[in-house]
Amino acid sequence: MSPTAKSLILDLLSTLRRGTMPVQALVEAGQLFGIAENSTRVALTRLTAAGTAERDARGSYRLSEEPGPVGRRATSWRRLERGLRRWSGDWIGVMAPLTGRGERARREHALGLLGFAPLAPGLSVRPDNLPLRIDAIRAELLDLGLAPGDLVLSLRDLDAVTDARARRAWNGDEIRSEHRAMLARIEQSSRELRDQPVERAMVESFLLGGQAIRQLILDPQLPDELVSGDERRALLDAMRDYDALGRHAWAPFLERFSVPHLRAPADTRMIAGASRLGR
């Protein structure tokens, strides 16, 4: 699925190393994905009016605000393995009342992004192996959409039956299978990308790289005692190399417009289905 004008603009502007991006660069990039010039300009106008993007005196654009919690996660995929702690067998739980559909959807989205899975009505859990301590996990969940009244707590010494159910809350076979499939796609594209026309390489690296990033971000980062992380780590290593190929594909285009960039542009739309891998 091709990006929207809005999502493409946000992804492109998020790659900037300071500096700005000219309108014509955004327009031409949009045309690679079949986005009409008028659609790009309308999206820019709306993003500017909303305060998300800002225009300088030359008519070029930058993001006018720091990325939100979802945006930060989308750009932090390279550091996913950093700081994961050895699992002691303890859990982190979130207890929440049954609420309306809107609040429930925001809660499920937040929990899915941090790898929680439902254990009982009103209770979701994950292994306590993240680099964040419980106060930081609560703060992160609140930023992502958890309701202030929801409880975040440590769980120790679960009875044997409940502990066994918690350990089965994730579909490890599905997680590993999907990572293997994505790794195969990344490896095949890596072999072929350099020989493709530059426009096709730009589009493919943007779309496929974004899909791989989304998959990595949504991985619940479970300890190996529950689900082996070998496939996740292999995909992460391959994606680091693929990102370099993406930068190489996009570099001439961005240099033509004197756009300083930190990384390869990638389609980081990752909100829909955020909790899928954890179920």
C-alpha positions as CSV (number, residue, x, y, z in Angstrom):
1,M,0.0,0.0,0.0
2,S,1.4,3.4,-1.0
3,P,1.9,6.1,1.5
4,T,-0.5,9.0,1.8
5,A,0.7,12.5,1.1
6,K,0.7,13.3,4.8
7,S,2.6,10.2,5.9
8,L,5.2,10.6,3.2
9,I,5.8,14.3,4.1
10,L,6.2,13.4,7.8
11,D,8.5,10.5,7.0
12,L,10.7,12.6,4.7
13,L,10.9,15.6,7.1
14,S,11.8,13.2,10.0
15,T,15.0,12.3,8.2
16,L,16.4,15.8,8.2
17,R,19.6,16.6,10.0
18,R,18.6,20.1,10.9
19,G,17.9,22.1,7.7
20,T,14.7,22.1,5.6
21,M,13.3,20.3,2.5
22,P,12.1,22.3,-0.5
23,V,8.5,21.9,-1.7
24,Q,9.7,20.7,-5.0
25,A,11.6,17.8,-3.4
26,L,8.4,16.8,-1.5
27,V,6.4,17.1,-4.7
28,E,8.8,15.0,-6.8
29,A,9.1,12.3,-4.0
30,G,5.3,12.1,-3.9
31,Q,5.1,11.6,-7.6
32,L,7.3,8.5,-7.3
33,F,4.4,7.0,-5.2
34,G,1.6,8.2,-7.5
35,I,0.7,11.2,-5.3
36,A,-0.4,14.2,-7.3
37,E,1.3,17.5,-6.8
38,N,-1.8,19.2,-5.5
39,S,-2.3,16.5,-2.9
40,T,1.2,17.1,-1.6
41,R,0.7,20.8,-1.4
42,V,-2.7,20.5,0.3
43,A,-1.1,18.1,2.9
44,L,1.7,20.6,3.5
45,T,-0.8,23.4,4.0
46,R,-2.7,21.3,6.5
47,L,0.4,20.2,8.4
48,T,1.6,23.8,8.6
49,A,-1.8,25.0,9.8
50,A,-1.8,22.3,12.5
51,G,1.6,23.4,13.7
52,T,3.2,20.0,12.8
53,A,5.4,21.5,10.0
54,E,6.8,25.0,9.5
55,R,7.9,26.9,6.5
56,D,11.0,29.0,6.3
57,A,11.6,32.2,4.2
58,R,12.6,30.2,1.2
59,G,9.5,28.1,1.1
60,S,11.2,25.0,2.5
61,Y,9.8,22.9,5.3
62,R,10.8,21.2,8.5
63,L,9.0,19.5,11.4
64,S,8.1,22.1,13.9
65,E,7.9,19.9,16.9
66,E,9.7,16.9,18.4
67,P,8.2,13.5,17.4
68,G,5.6,12.1,19.7
69,P,6.1,8.8,21.5
70,V,5.1,6.7,18.5
71,G,7.4,8.7,16.2
72,R,10.3,8.3,18.7
73,R,9.7,4.5,18.6
74,A,9.6,4.5,14.8
75,T,13.0,6.1,14.6
76,S,14.7,4.1,17.5
77,W,14.5,0.7,15.9
78,R,18.3,0.4,15.6
79,R,18.5,0.3,19.5
80,L,15.8,-2.3,20.1
81,E,18.2,-4.9,21.6
82,R,20.1,-2.3,23.7
83,G,19.6,-2.7,27.4
84,L,17.3,-5.7,27.5
85,R,17.7,-7.3,30.9
86,R,18.0,-11.0,31.7
87,W,14.6,-12.2,32.8
88,S,14.1,-13.2,36.4
89,G,10.7,-14.7,35.8
90,D,8.9,-11.6,37.1
91,W,6.2,-9.8,35.2
92,I,4.8,-6.3,34.6
93,G,1.1,-6.0,34.8
94,V,-1.5,-3.4,33.8
95,M,-4.9,-3.4,35.4
96,A,-7.6,-1.4,33.8
97,P,-11.3,-1.1,34.1
98,L,-13.6,-2.0,31.3
99,T,-14.3,1.3,29.5
100,G,-15.7,2.7,26.3
101,R,-14.5,1.8,22.9
102,G,-12.3,4.9,22.3
103,E,-10.4,4.6,25.6
104,R,-10.1,0.8,25.2
105,A,-8.6,1.2,21.7
106,R,-6.0,3.8,23.0
107,R,-5.1,1.5,25.8
108,E,-4.7,-1.6,23.6
109,H,-2.6,0.5,21.2
110,A,-0.3,1.6,24.0
111,L,0.0,-1.9,25.5
112,G,0.6,-3.4,22.0
113,L,3.5,-1.1,21.4
114,L,5.2,-2.2,24.6
115,G,4.5,-5.9,24.0
116,F,1.8,-6.5,26.6
117,A,-0.7,-9.4,26.1
118,P,-4.0,-10.0,27.8
119,L,-4.0,-12.5,30.7
120,A,-7.4,-12.0,32.3
121,P,-10.3,-9.6,31.9
122,G,-8.8,-6.2,32.7
123,L,-5.3,-7.5,33.2
124,S,-2.4,-7.5,30.6
125,V,1.1,-8.6,31.3
126,R,4.6,-8.8,29.8
127,P,7.9,-10.2,31.1
128,D,9.9,-7.7,33.2
129,N,13.0,-7.7,30.9
130,L,12.8,-4.2,29.3
131,P,15.6,-1.7,30.1
132,L,12.9,0.5,31.7
133,R,12.0,0.3,35.3
134,I,8.3,0.2,36.3
135,D,8.0,4.0,36.7
136,A,9.5,4.6,33.3
137,I,7.2,1.9,31.8
138,R,4.2,3.6,33.3
139,A,5.3,7.0,31.9
140,E,5.9,5.5,28.5
141,L,2.5,3.9,28.5
142,L,0.8,7.1,29.5
143,D,2.5,8.9,26.6
144,L,1.3,6.2,24.3
145,G,-2.3,6.5,25.4
146,L,-2.8,4.6,28.7
147,A,-5.5,6.2,30.9
148,P,-4.1,7.9,34.1
149,G,-6.3,5.7,36.3
150,D,-4.9,2.4,35.0
151,L,-2.6,0.6,37.3
152,V,0.9,-0.5,36.4
153,L,2.5,-3.0,38.8
154,S,5.1,-5.6,39.3
155,L,3.9,-9.2,39.5
156,R,6.0,-11.9,41.3
157,D,5.4,-15.5,42.4
158,L,2.4,-16.2,40.2
159,D,0.8,-19.5,40.9
160,A,2.0,-22.3,38.5
161,V,-1.2,-22.3,36.4
162,T,-1.4,-18.6,35.9
163,D,2.4,-18.4,35.2
164,A,2.0,-21.1,32.6
165,R,-0.9,-19.2,31.0
166,A,1.1,-16.0,30.9
167,R,4.0,-17.8,29.2
168,R,1.6,-18.9,26.4
169,A,0.1,-15.4,25.9
170,W,2.2,-14.8,22.8
171,N,2.2,-16.8,19.6
172,G,6.0,-17.4,19.4
173,D,5.7,-19.6,16.2
174,E,3.9,-16.8,14.4
175,I,6.4,-14.1,15.6
176,R,9.4,-16.1,14.5
177,S,7.8,-17.2,11.2
178,E,7.0,-13.6,10.3
179,H,10.5,-12.4,11.1
180,R,12.0,-15.2,8.9
181,A,9.7,-14.2,6.1
182,M,10.6,-10.5,6.4
183,L,14.3,-11.4,6.6
184,A,14.0,-13.4,3.3
185,R,12.4,-10.4,1.6
186,I,15.0,-8.0,2.9
187,E,17.8,-10.3,1.8
188,Q,16.3,-10.7,-1.7
189,S,15.8,-6.9,-2.1
190,S,19.3,-6.3,-0.9
191,R,20.7,-8.5,-3.6
192,E,18.6,-6.8,-6.3
193,L,18.5,-3.1,-5.2
194,R,21.7,-1.9,-6.7
195,D,20.8,-3.1,-10.2
196,Q,17.4,-1.5,-10.2
197,P,16.6,1.9,-11.8
198,V,17.1,4.6,-9.1
199,E,13.5,5.6,-8.8
200,R,12.4,2.0,-8.3
201,A,15.1,1.4,-5.7
202,M,14.0,4.5,-3.8
203,V,10.4,3.3,-3.8
204,E,11.2,-0.3,-2.9
205,S,13.6,0.6,-0.1
206,F,11.1,3.1,1.4
207,L,8.2,0.7,1.4
208,L,9.9,-2.6,2.3
209,G,12.2,-0.8,4.8
210,G,9.2,0.7,6.5
211,Q,7.5,-2.7,6.7
212,A,10.5,-4.2,8.4
213,I,10.8,-1.3,10.8
214,R,7.2,-1.7,11.7
215,Q,7.6,-5.4,12.3
216,L,10.7,-4.8,14.6
217,I,8.9,-2.0,16.5
218,L,5.9,-4.3,17.1
219,D,8.0,-7.2,18.3
220,P,7.2,-7.7,22.0
221,Q,11.0,-8.2,22.8
222,L,10.3,-11.3,24.8
223,P,13.1,-13.1,26.7
224,D,14.5,-16.2,24.9
225,E,13.0,-18.3,27.7
226,L,9.6,-17.6,26.1
227,V,10.3,-16.9,22.4
228,S,13.8,-17.2,20.9
229,G,15.0,-13.8,19.7
230,D,17.4,-15.2,17.1
231,E,15.0,-14.3,14.2
232,R,14.5,-10.8,15.6
233,R,18.2,-10.2,16.0
234,A,18.9,-11.5,12.4
235,L,16.2,-9.2,11.0
236,L,17.6,-6.3,12.9
237,D,21.1,-6.9,11.6
238,A,19.9,-7.3,8.1
239,M,17.8,-4.1,8.4
240,R,20.8,-2.1,9.5
241,D,22.5,-3.1,6.2
242,Y,19.4,-2.5,4.2
243,D,19.1,1.0,5.7
244,A,22.5,1.8,4.3
245,L,21.3,0.6,0.8
246,G,18.3,2.8,1.2
247,R,20.4,5.8,2.0
248,H,22.6,5.1,-1.1
249,A,19.4,4.9,-3.3
250,W,18.0,8.2,-1.9
251,A,21.3,10.1,-1.7
252,P,21.4,11.6,-5.2
253,F,17.8,12.8,-5.0
254,L,18.3,14.4,-1.6
255,E,21.7,15.9,-2.6
256,R,20.1,17.4,-5.7
257,F,17.9,19.5,-3.4
258,S,20.7,20.0,-0.8
259,V,18.8,18.2,1.8
260,P,20.9,17.0,4.8
261,H,19.5,13.7,6.0
262,L,20.2,11.4,9.0
263,R,18.9,8.2,7.6
264,A,17.1,6.6,4.7
265,P,13.5,7.6,4.3
266,A,11.2,4.8,5.2
267,D,7.4,4.3,5.4
268,T,6.9,4.2,9.2
269,R,3.1,4.1,9.3
270,M,2.8,1.7,12.2
271,I,-0.3,2.7,14.1
272,A,-2.9,0.4,12.6
273,G,-2.7,-3.1,14.1
274,A,-0.2,-2.1,16.7
275,S,-1.0,-5.0,19.0
276,R,-1.2,-7.8,16.4
277,L,2.1,-9.5,17.2
278,G,1.3,-9.7,20.9
279,R,-1.8,-11.7,20.5
